[in-house]
Amino acid sequence: MFVKGKSGNPGGRPKGIEGLARVHTAEALEALVNALRSPKERVPAAIALLDRGWGKPTQTVEGNVEVRNYVLRAPSPTESTDEWLRLHAPSDSRELQTTDD
């Protein structure tokens, strides 16, 4: 139950994984340096700690994108179906015209 005026989390927000990982930054860097001598040693853990603590490096993405702009124009209002068909229907479909009652 919540008590008015009293925090539900008096200790504040708990440290996230970033803070916990950053505590081990020096060790992670040391592991990477040692891994230069032995590639199978702790590299994945060191990379994971650095990525979580400092974020992955920014990657540049290049592309060749053709942008096309389209304008959609709705037909103007008409009084009847026959009028709409006369104005907007393809010529080969005009024989299908109906008469409004």
N, CA, C and O atoms as CSV, one atom per row, in Angstrom:
chain,resi,resn,atom,element,x,y,z
A,1,MET,N,N,0.846,-1.177,0.000
A,1,MET,CA,C,0.000,0.000,0.000
A,1,MET,C,C,0.892,1.242,0.000
A,1,MET,O,O,1.907,1.290,0.695
A,2,PHE,N,N,0.502,2.234,-0.782
A,2,PHE,CA,C,1.262,3.470,-0.870
A,2,PHE,C,C,0.839,4.436,0.229
A,2,PHE,O,O,-0.348,4.606,0.508
A,3,VAL,N,N,1.833,5.062,0.845
A,3,VAL,CA,C,1.577,6.055,1.870
A,3,VAL,C,C,1.854,7.427,1.267
A,3,VAL,O,O,2.932,7.658,0.719
A,4,LYS,N,N,0.886,8.340,1.365
A,4,LYS,CA,C,1.039,9.662,0.784
A,4,LYS,C,C,2.246,10.373,1.398
A,4,LYS,O,O,2.415,10.414,2.617
A,5,GLY,N,N,3.077,10.931,0.519
A,5,GLY,CA,C,4.245,11.684,0.974
A,5,GLY,C,C,5.472,10.844,1.259
A,5,GLY,O,O,6.513,11.392,1.622
A,6,LYS,N,N,5.384,9.504,1.105
A,6,LYS,CA,C,6.534,8.642,1.371
A,6,LYS,C,C,6.909,7.890,0.090
A,6,LYS,O,O,6.049,7.309,-0.573
A,7,SER,N,N,8.189,7.908,-0.244
A,7,SER,CA,C,8.655,7.255,-1.460
A,7,SER,C,C,8.529,5.751,-1.338
A,7,SER,O,O,8.808,5.175,-0.287
A,8,GLY,N,N,8.106,5.121,-2.424
A,8,GLY,CA,C,8.064,3.661,-2.475
A,8,GLY,C,C,9.445,3.067,-2.703
A,8,GLY,O,O,9.638,1.858,-2.573
A,9,ASN,N,N,10.404,3.920,-3.041
A,9,ASN,CA,C,11.767,3.476,-3.291
A,9,ASN,C,C,12.716,4.475,-2.629
A,9,ASN,O,O,13.334,5.285,-3.319
A,10,PRO,N,N,12.841,4.426,-1.294
A,10,PRO,CA,C,13.638,5.431,-0.593
A,10,PRO,C,C,15.124,5.412,-0.958
A,10,PRO,O,O,15.813,6.415,-0.777
A,11,GLY,N,N,15.616,4.304,-1.461
A,11,GLY,CA,C,17.023,4.228,-1.853
A,11,GLY,C,C,17.279,4.826,-3.228
A,11,GLY,O,O,18.428,4.907,-3.661
A,12,GLY,N,N,16.227,5.245,-3.921
A,12,GLY,CA,C,16.381,5.784,-5.271
A,12,GLY,C,C,16.429,4.686,-6.304
A,12,GLY,O,O,16.309,3.503,-5.988
A,13,ARG,N,N,16.606,5.092,-7.530
A,13,ARG,CA,C,16.654,4.138,-8.629
A,13,ARG,C,C,17.905,3.276,-8.496
A,13,ARG,O,O,19.002,3.796,-8.291
A,14,PRO,N,N,17.738,1.943,-8.613
A,14,PRO,CA,C,18.912,1.079,-8.528
A,14,PRO,C,C,19.816,1.296,-9.742
A,14,PRO,O,O,19.352,1.654,-10.825
A,15,LYS,N,N,21.122,1.072,-9.537
A,15,LYS,CA,C,22.069,1.222,-10.644
A,15,LYS,C,C,21.734,0.203,-11.721
A,15,LYS,O,O,21.448,-0.959,-11.434
A,16,GLY,N,N,21.774,0.662,-12.960
A,16,GLY,CA,C,21.523,-0.227,-14.095
A,16,GLY,C,C,22.762,-1.001,-14.459
A,16,GLY,O,O,23.806,-0.883,-13.817
A,17,ILE,N,N,22.632,-1.784,-15.488
A,17,ILE,CA,C,23.764,-2.604,-15.915
A,17,ILE,C,C,24.927,-1.740,-16.396
A,17,ILE,O,O,26.083,-2.156,-16.326
A,18,GLU,N,N,24.617,-0.521,-16.892
A,18,GLU,CA,C,25.699,0.357,-17.342
A,18,GLU,C,C,26.660,0.665,-16.196
A,18,GLU,O,O,27.879,0.565,-16.336
A,19,GLY,N,N,26.080,1.041,-15.070
A,19,GLY,CA,C,26.913,1.367,-13.919
A,19,GLY,C,C,27.699,0.176,-13.421
A,19,GLY,O,O,28.870,0.291,-13.061
A,20,LEU,N,N,27.035,-0.981,-13.403
A,20,LEU,CA,C,27.727,-2.190,-12.949
A,20,LEU,C,C,28.843,-2.582,-13.905
A,20,LEU,O,O,29.921,-2.994,-13.475
A,21,ALA,N,N,28.585,-2.455,-15.196
A,21,ALA,CA,C,29.609,-2.814,-16.177
A,21,ALA,C,C,30.770,-1.831,-16.147
A,21,ALA,O,O,31.924,-2.227,-16.310
A,22,ARG,N,N,30.474,-0.558,-15.942
A,22,ARG,CA,C,31.538,0.455,-15.931
A,22,ARG,C,C,32.508,0.253,-14.769
A,22,ARG,O,O,33.672,0.642,-14.851
A,23,VAL,N,N,32.028,-0.350,-13.701
A,23,VAL,CA,C,32.906,-0.651,-12.575
A,23,VAL,C,C,34.037,-1.575,-13.028
A,23,VAL,O,O,35.142,-1.530,-12.487
A,24,HIS,N,N,33.750,-2.410,-14.024
A,24,HIS,CA,C,34.720,-3.399,-14.490
A,24,HIS,C,C,35.433,-2.983,-15.774
A,24,HIS,O,O,36.045,-3.823,-16.434
A,25,THR,N,N,35.367,-1.722,-16.135
A,25,THR,CA,C,35.983,-1.264,-17.377
A,25,THR,C,C,37.477,-1.542,-17.411
A,25,THR,O,O,37.985,-2.043,-18.414
A,26,ALA,N,N,38.183,-1.231,-16.346
A,26,ALA,CA,C,39.639,-1.441,-16.324
A,26,ALA,C,C,39.976,-2.916,-16.507
A,26,ALA,O,O,40.904,-3.262,-17.238
A,27,GLU,N,N,39.213,-3.789,-15.835
A,27,GLU,CA,C,39.451,-5.225,-15.973
A,27,GLU,C,C,39.138,-5.696,-17.393
A,27,GLU,O,O,39.846,-6.540,-17.943
A,28,ALA,N,N,38.082,-5.151,-17.978
A,28,ALA,CA,C,37.708,-5.536,-19.335
A,28,ALA,C,C,38.790,-5.123,-20.324
A,28,ALA,O,O,39.146,-5.888,-21.221
A,29,LEU,N,N,39.308,-3.918,-20.159
A,29,LEU,CA,C,40.386,-3.469,-21.029
A,29,LEU,C,C,41.631,-4.322,-20.831
A,29,LEU,O,O,42.335,-4.643,-21.788
A,30,GLU,N,N,41.893,-4.681,-19.593
A,30,GLU,CA,C,43.048,-5.539,-19.304
A,30,GLU,C,C,42.869,-6.903,-19.974
A,30,GLU,O,O,43.824,-7.469,-20.507
A,31,ALA,N,N,41.642,-7.426,-19.943
A,31,ALA,CA,C,41.373,-8.714,-20.595
A,31,ALA,C,C,41.601,-8.616,-22.099
A,31,ALA,O,O,42.129,-9.540,-22.716
A,32,LEU,N,N,41.198,-7.485,-22.685
A,32,LEU,CA,C,41.434,-7.306,-24.118
A,32,LEU,C,C,42.928,-7.244,-24.426
A,32,LEU,O,O,43.394,-7.821,-25.408
A,33,VAL,N,N,43.662,-6.546,-23.587
A,33,VAL,CA,C,45.114,-6.464,-23.778
A,33,VAL,C,C,45.732,-7.852,-23.650
A,33,VAL,O,O,46.569,-8.234,-24.469
A,34,ASN,N,N,45.329,-8.610,-22.631
A,34,ASN,CA,C,45.843,-9.971,-22.457
A,34,ASN,C,C,45.423,-10.867,-23.613
A,34,ASN,O,O,46.156,-11.780,-23.994
A,35,ALA,N,N,44.235,-10.607,-24.176
A,35,ALA,CA,C,43.741,-11.431,-25.272
A,35,ALA,C,C,44.572,-11.265,-26.536
A,35,ALA,O,O,44.527,-12.118,-27.422
A,36,LEU,N,N,45.323,-10.188,-26.629
A,36,LEU,CA,C,46.221,-10.035,-27.772
A,36,LEU,C,C,47.241,-11.170,-27.793
A,36,LEU,O,O,47.736,-11.562,-28.850
A,37,ARG,N,N,47.536,-11.679,-26.625
A,37,ARG,CA,C,48.476,-12.800,-26.511
A,37,ARG,C,C,47.763,-14.143,-26.604
A,37,ARG,O,O,48.354,-15.132,-27.037
A,38,SER,N,N,46.489,-14.185,-26.198
A,38,SER,CA,C,45.726,-15.433,-26.192
A,38,SER,C,C,44.277,-15.132,-26.612
A,38,SER,O,O,43.436,-14.859,-25.755
A,39,PRO,N,N,43.979,-15.178,-27.909
A,39,PRO,CA,C,42.671,-14.752,-28.412
A,39,PRO,C,C,41.467,-15.494,-27.830
A,39,PRO,O,O,40.368,-14.939,-27.827
A,40,LYS,N,N,41.625,-16.695,-27.350
A,40,LYS,CA,C,40.477,-17.442,-26.817
A,40,LYS,C,C,40.121,-17.051,-25.389
A,40,LYS,O,O,39.129,-17.533,-24.842
A,41,GLU,N,N,40.903,-16.203,-24.798
A,41,GLU,CA,C,40.707,-15.841,-23.396
A,41,GLU,C,C,39.734,-14.683,-23.258
A,41,GLU,O,O,39.955,-13.676,-23.930
A,42,ARG,N,N,38.751,-14.723,-22.511
A,42,ARG,CA,C,37.795,-13.721,-22.018
A,42,ARG,C,C,37.399,-12.577,-22.955
A,42,ARG,O,O,36.798,-11.609,-22.491
A,43,VAL,N,N,37.703,-12.646,-24.221
A,43,VAL,CA,C,37.351,-11.539,-25.115
A,43,VAL,C,C,35.840,-11.318,-25.189
A,43,VAL,O,O,35.397,-10.174,-25.095
A,44,PRO,N,N,35.042,-12.357,-25.353
A,44,PRO,CA,C,33.601,-12.107,-25.418
A,44,PRO,C,C,33.045,-11.404,-24.165
A,44,PRO,O,O,32.182,-10.532,-24.271
A,45,ALA,N,N,33.536,-11.784,-23.003
A,45,ALA,CA,C,33.075,-11.131,-21.769
A,45,ALA,C,C,33.531,-9.680,-21.711
A,45,ALA,O,O,32.778,-8.803,-21.288
A,46,ALA,N,N,34.763,-9.429,-22.136
A,46,ALA,CA,C,35.275,-8.058,-22.125
A,46,ALA,C,C,34.479,-7.180,-23.085
A,46,ALA,O,O,34.122,-6.051,-22.747
A,47,ILE,N,N,34.200,-7.695,-24.279
A,47,ILE,CA,C,33.421,-6.930,-25.257
A,47,ILE,C,C,32.014,-6.680,-24.729
A,47,ILE,O,O,31.484,-5.576,-24.860
A,48,ALA,N,N,31.411,-7.700,-24.133
A,48,ALA,CA,C,30.065,-7.532,-23.594
A,48,ALA,C,C,30.033,-6.466,-22.505
A,48,ALA,O,O,29.114,-5.648,-22.464
A,49,LEU,N,N,31.027,-6.469,-21.628
A,49,LEU,CA,C,31.076,-5.451,-20.571
A,49,LEU,C,C,31.233,-4.049,-21.158
A,49,LEU,O,O,30.551,-3.114,-20.736
A,50,LEU,N,N,32.122,-3.908,-22.117
A,50,LEU,CA,C,32.335,-2.596,-22.725
A,50,LEU,C,C,31.089,-2.126,-23.487
A,50,LEU,O,O,30.697,-0.964,-23.382
A,51,ASP,N,N,30.471,-3.028,-24.250
A,51,ASP,CA,C,29.263,-2.661,-24.999
A,51,ASP,C,C,28.141,-2.229,-24.071
A,51,ASP,O,O,27.448,-1.250,-24.346
A,52,ARG,N,N,27.960,-2.945,-22.986
A,52,ARG,CA,C,26.881,-2.605,-22.062
A,52,ARG,C,C,27.203,-1.360,-21.236
A,52,ARG,O,O,26.309,-0.590,-20.885
A,53,GLY,N,N,28.465,-1.175,-20.935
A,53,GLY,CA,C,28.837,-0.022,-20.117
A,53,GLY,C,C,28.960,1.275,-20.890
A,53,GLY,O,O,28.644,2.348,-20.377
A,54,TRP,N,N,29.426,1.172,-22.139
A,54,TRP,CA,C,29.706,2.386,-22.917
A,54,TRP,C,C,28.925,2.454,-24.214
A,54,TRP,O,O,28.971,3.470,-24.908
A,55,GLY,N,N,28.216,1.402,-24.553
A,55,GLY,CA,C,27.464,1.366,-25.810
A,55,GLY,C,C,28.354,0.890,-26.944
A,55,GLY,O,O,29.576,1.035,-26.911
A,56,LYS,N,N,27.704,0.318,-27.948
A,56,LYS,CA,C,28.456,-0.152,-29.108
A,56,LYS,C,C,28.908,1.035,-29.939
A,56,LYS,O,O,28.249,2.075,-29.943
A,57,PRO,N,N,30.021,0.893,-30.641
A,57,PRO,CA,C,30.497,2.001,-31.481
A,57,PRO,C,C,29.473,2.345,-32.557
A,57,PRO,O,O,28.756,1.474,-33.050
A,58,THR,N,N,29.418,3.616,-32.912
A,58,THR,CA,C,28.526,4.069,-33.967
A,58,THR,C,C,28.999,3.515,-35.298
A,58,THR,O,O,30.193,3.532,-35.600
A,59,GLN,N,N,28.052,3.020,-36.096
A,59,GLN,CA,C,28.387,2.499,-37.409
A,59,GLN,C,C,27.766,3.389,-38.466
A,59,GLN,O,O,26.605,3.783,-38.355
A,60,THR,N,N,28.531,3.700,-39.473
A,60,THR,CA,C,28.040,4.510,-40.579
A,60,THR,C,C,27.376,3.596,-41.596
A,60,THR,O,O,27.930,2.566,-41.978
A,61,VAL,N,N,26.189,3.982,-42.025
A,61,VAL,CA,C,25.470,3.216,-43.029
A,61,VAL,C,C,25.299,4.099,-44.254
A,61,VAL,O,O,24.783,5.213,-44.166
A,62,GLU,N,N,25.736,3.591,-45.385
A,62,GLU,CA,C,25.596,4.337,-46.625
A,62,GLU,C,C,24.616,3.606,-47.528
A,62,GLU,O,O,24.503,2.381,-47.480
A,63,GLY,N,N,23.922,4.357,-48.337
A,63,GLY,CA,C,22.997,3.736,-49.261
A,63,GLY,C,C,22.698,4.653,-50.423
A,63,GLY,O,O,22.896,5.866,-50.353
A,64,ASN,N,N,22.223,4.059,-51.477
A,64,ASN,CA,C,21.823,4.812,-52.651
A,64,ASN,C,C,20.309,4.660,-52.746
A,64,ASN,O,O,19.805,3.647,-53.231
A,65,VAL,N,N,19.605,5.658,-52.285
A,65,VAL,CA,C,18.155,5.580,-52.221
A,65,VAL,C,C,17.554,6.603,-53.170
A,65,VAL,O,O,17.905,7.783,-53.148
A,66,GLU,N,N,16.637,6.122,-54.003
A,66,GLU,CA,C,15.920,7.024,-54.900
A,66,GLU,C,C,14.601,7.385,-54.238
A,66,GLU,O,O,13.808,6.508,-53.895
A,67,VAL,N,N,14.374,8.665,-54.062
A,67,VAL,CA,C,13.155,9.122,-53.412
A,67,VAL,C,C,12.160,9.542,-54.480
A,67,VAL,O,O,12.490,10.302,-55.391
A,68,ARG,N,N,10.954,9.043,-54.359
A,68,ARG,CA,C,9.895,9.414,-55.288
A,68,ARG,C,C,8.753,10.052,-54.502
A,68,ARG,O,O,8.368,9.573,-53.436
A,69,ASN,N,N,8.242,11.102,-55.030
A,69,ASN,CA,C,7.098,11.769,-54.409
A,69,ASN,C,C,5.865,11.520,-55.265
A,69,ASN,O,O,5.916,11.618,-56.491
A,70,TYR,N,N,4.776,11.204,-54.619
A,70,TYR,CA,C,3.517,10.975,-55.314
A,70,TYR,C,C,2.477,11.929,-54.754
A,70,TYR,O,O,2.464,12.232,-53.560
A,71,VAL,N,N,1.613,12.393,-55.632
A,71,VAL,CA,C,0.499,13.232,-55.217
A,71,VAL,C,C,-0.773,12.489,-55.592
A,71,VAL,O,O,-0.960,12.104,-56.747
A,72,LEU,N,N,-1.626,12.294,-54.632
A,72,LEU,CA,C,-2.888,11.616,-54.871
A,72,LEU,C,C,-3.997,12.659,-54.886
A,72,LEU,O,O,-4.187,13.403,-53.925
A,73,ARG,N,N,-4.707,12.694,-55.973
A,73,ARG,CA,C,-5.818,13.629,-56.074
A,73,ARG,C,C,-7.105,12.839,-56.172
A,73,ARG,O,O,-7.287,12.043,-57.094
A,74,ALA,N,N,-7.988,13.054,-55.232
A,74,ALA,CA,C,-9.280,12.378,-55.249
A,74,ALA,C,C,-10.181,13.076,-56.259
A,74,ALA,O,O,-10.077,14.287,-56.453
A,75,PRO,N,N,-11.064,12.318,-56.902
A,75,PRO,CA,C,-11.968,12.954,-57.859
A,75,PRO,C,C,-12.924,13.911,-57.152
A,75,PRO,O,O,-13.255,13.745,-55.978
A,76,SER,N,N,-13.346,14.901,-57.900
A,76,SER,CA,C,-14.274,15.880,-57.321
A,76,SER,C,C,-15.646,15.244,-57.112
A,76,SER,O,O,-15.996,14.293,-57.811
A,77,PRO,N,N,-16.418,15.751,-56.169
A,77,PRO,CA,C,-17.753,15.203,-55.916
A,77,PRO,C,C,-18.656,15.375,-57.138
A,77,PRO,O,O,-18.538,16.346,-57.885
A,78,THR,N,N,-19.538,14.433,-57.317
A,78,THR,CA,C,-20.497,14.501,-58.434
A,78,THR,C,C,-21.905,14.281,-57.912
A,78,THR,O,O,-22.101,13.811,-56.792
A,79,GLU,N,N,-22.878,14.625,-58.735
A,79,GLU,CA,C,-24.284,14.491,-58.348
A,79,GLU,C,C,-24.811,13.073,-58.537
A,79,GLU,O,O,-25.764,12.674,-57.867
A,80,SER,N,N,-24.203,12.309,-59.439
A,80,SER,CA,C,-24.729,10.970,-59.710
A,80,SER,C,C,-23.594,10.041,-60.135
A,80,SER,O,O,-22.484,10.480,-60.433
A,81,THR,N,N,-23.905,8.753,-60.153
A,81,THR,CA,C,-22.952,7.748,-60.598
A,81,THR,C,C,-22.631,7.948,-62.073
A,81,THR,O,O,-21.476,7.835,-62.486
A,82,ASP,N,N,-23.659,8.244,-62.864
A,82,ASP,CA,C,-23.448,8.469,-64.291
A,82,ASP,C,C,-22.470,9.619,-64.531
A,82,ASP,O,O,-21.586,9.522,-65.382
A,83,GLU,N,N,-22.633,10.704,-63.780
A,83,GLU,CA,C,-21.738,11.851,-63.935
A,83,GLU,C,C,-20.310,11.470,-63.552
A,83,GLU,O,O,-19.364,11.832,-64.251
A,84,TRP,N,N,-20.148,10.740,-62.441
A,84,TRP,CA,C,-18.815,10.327,-62.007
A,84,TRP,C,C,-18.159,9.443,-63.062
A,84,TRP,O,O,-16.991,9.636,-63.400
A,85,LEU,N,N,-18.914,8.470,-63.583
A,85,LEU,CA,C,-18.376,7.587,-64.610
A,85,LEU,C,C,-18.007,8.370,-65.868
A,85,LEU,O,O,-16.967,8.109,-66.473
A,86,ARG,N,N,-18.836,9.312,-66.261
A,86,ARG,CA,C,-18.570,10.117,-67.449
A,86,ARG,C,C,-17.260,10.892,-67.284
A,86,ARG,O,O,-16.487,11.019,-68.233
A,87,LEU,N,N,-17.015,11.409,-66.075
A,87,LEU,CA,C,-15.828,12.230,-65.831
A,87,LEU,C,C,-14.560,11.424,-65.542
A,87,LEU,O,O,-13.467,11.835,-65.931
A,88,HIS,N,N,-14.693,10.284,-64.865
A,88,HIS,CA,C,-13.511,9.616,-64.308
A,88,HIS,C,C,-13.247,8.197,-64.783
A,88,HIS,O,O,-12.117,7.727,-64.660
A,89,ALA,N,N,-14.222,7.504,-65.312
A,89,ALA,CA,C,-14.028,6.106,-65.694
A,89,ALA,C,C,-13.229,6.014,-66.985
A,89,ALA,O,O,-13.329,6.894,-67.840
A,90,PRO,N,N,-12.434,4.953,-67.136
A,90,PRO,CA,C,-11.740,4.740,-68.411
A,90,PRO,C,C,-12.759,4.585,-69.534
A,90,PRO,O,O,-13.881,4.133,-69.303
A,91,SER,N,N,-12.379,4.950,-70.720
A,91,SER,CA,C,-13.327,4.968,-71.840
A,91,SER,C,C,-13.942,3.606,-72.128
A,91,SER,O,O,-15.099,3.544,-72.542
A,92,ASP,N,N,-13.215,2.515,-71.927
A,92,ASP,CA,C,-13.759,1.197,-72.238
A,92,ASP,C,C,-14.789,0.720,-71.220
A,92,ASP,O,O,-15.491,-0.257,-71.482
A,93,SER,N,N,-14.903,1.378,-70.071
A,93,SER,CA,C,-15.883,0.966,-69.064
A,93,SER,C,C,-17.117,1.855,-69.055
A,93,SER,O,O,-18.017,1.641,-68.243
A,94,ARG,N,N,-17.181,2.832,-69.925
A,94,ARG,CA,C,-18.317,3.744,-69.910
A,94,ARG,C,C,-19.609,3.083,-70.390
A,94,ARG,O,O,-20.699,3.585,-70.117
A,95,GLU,N,N,-19.500,2.007,-71.075
A,95,GLU,CA,C,-20.701,1.302,-71.519
A,95,GLU,C,C,-21.407,0.603,-70.368
A,95,GLU,O,O,-22.549,0.168,-70.514
A,96,LEU,N,N,-20.720,0.489,-69.195
A,96,LEU,CA,C,-21.302,-0.140,-68.016
A,96,LEU,C,C,-22.082,0.856,-67.165
A,96,LEU,O,O,-22.511,0.515,-66.063
A,97,GLN,N,N,-22.270,2.053,-67.645
A,97,GLN,CA,C,-22.930,3.100,-66.849
A,97,GLN,C,C,-24.329,2.671,-66.438
A,97,GLN,O,O,-25.043,1.979,-67.165
A,98,THR,N,N,-24.684,3.111,-65.246
A,98,THR,CA,C,-26.032,2.844,-64.730
A,98,THR,C,C,-26.760,4.163,-64.576
A,98,THR,O,O,-26.140,5.225,-64.539
A,99,THR,N,N,-28.038,4.093,-64.490
A,99,THR,CA,C,-28.850,5.291,-64.311
A,99,THR,C,C,-29.306,5.344,-62.867
A,99,THR,O,O,-29.867,4.374,-62.357
A,100,ASP,N,N,-29.066,6.492,-62.187
A,100,ASP,CA,C,-29.517,6.659,-60.814
A,100,ASP,C,C,-31.022,6.842,-60.807
A,100,ASP,O,O,-31.573,7.518,-61.675
A,101,ASP,N,N,-31.689,6.242,-59.831
A,101,ASP,CA,C,-33.151,6.411,-59.710
A,101,ASP,C,C,-33.481,7.573,-58.821
A,101,ASP,O,O,-34.656,7.868,-58.602
